[in-house]
Amino acid sequence: MSILFNLLVVYAVICTVATTLFLFGLAKHLRRELGTKETVEKLKTSIKLVYIEKVDNICYMYDGLTHNFITQADTEEQMWTNAKLRFPDKEFIIRGDSGNATVVSVNVKGAQ
C-alpha cells in the first residue's frame, strides 16, 4: 500500500510540474500574441497601401484597400509630394499588380 501511495504522490508531482510548465508556456505565447496585435494596429495607423495609375501622362494615386482617390499630378514626384502633404503622418506602400509591394519614403518640406 505504501508503494501505491508513493507512486500516486510522484504522479501528482509530475502532473503539477507539467501543468505549471504548460501555463508558463501559454502565458508567454499570449504575451507574444498581444504584442503582435498591438504592433499590427500601430502599423495600420502609420502605413497607407496605395496603387498608381498613369493615364494620358497624369499620375493618379488611389488607396489600395478602399480604392478611394488620394491625389493626382503631372509627375510622380509631385504626386508623392501631394500625398505626403495630405497624409503627413503616413508612410506609403505601393501595391503591385502581382501582389508585390514597394515601400516609399517621402520627405516633403512642410510635412512632418
URCORKA-V438889 format. One record per helix or strand of 3 or more residues. SS is the DSSP state (@ for helix, = for strand). FROM is the first residue (numbers start at 0). LEN is the number of residues. Records with the same first field share a line. If there is no record, write none. Layout:
SS: FROM-LEN  FROM-LEN
This chain:
@: 1-45  75-11
=: 46-9  57-6  68-5  90-5  100-4
